[in-house]
């Protein structure tokens, strides 16, 4: 990635690179632009953004329309240059004992994105295509019967939801660790970008933030989240619960890489399916 870094630094007039963070998909560098402003350069390891390819253009469209998203200054097939924001993530707040506050701020971000009317940037993938991994998944011999059953139920829910979905530009990965709590208010980062049903937008939030697995399975918290998040995305509580179960099953399918033998979120999936039936 050194050659990629040098090439983009020169092309964009950047200087003073410092390693900032790493993810499985990318390296993040703190850089200065030609005017000395603090920026973050995100370099994708594979030389392309994968399922985040539409995210930068979507963030630019939202920013232009006044949504609370990080300003994206430039982007290319394997990189994104954005402002560097100061503040903890909402995930940090949650892990510090402020989960209710973090949920409320996350819901506010989702509502703000939904209220910001934009035309979808060209090339956004369709949500139904993301669920191909769940369609192709098979259960191995060690897969527990309960999980096998629940994955089948969640897959059927997903197909029913996808068959009756509106199409709107979505962040696609909106959860607590993708929102920075700045002094000016919460700011959304790291959109994947997808066209899909607005009810999907907070489906992944039920699995988050990381480090709060026990709280995520608490019945009172699940009920409170369902009421709060369904209002933010303007979906019925039952529809949102179904999306949450479908997204959890999709994440399980992605981790299984084709053959499912078991998963640490099997119990969460069961709770969300029960909520989808009861809501």
PyMOL commands that set and color helices and strands:
alter all, ss='L'
color gray80, all
select helices_A, chain A and resi 2-12+50-52+55-64+90-95+99-115+127-130+132-136+145-163+176-178+198-200+203-207+213-216+219-233+237-256+266-278
alter helices_A, ss='H'
color red, helices_A
select strands_A, chain A and resi 15-22+26-32+38-44+72-76+79-83+88-89+125-126+138-139+168-170+179-182+185-188+194-196+259-260
alter strands_A, ss='S'
color yellow, strands_A
deselect
rebuild
show_as cartoon
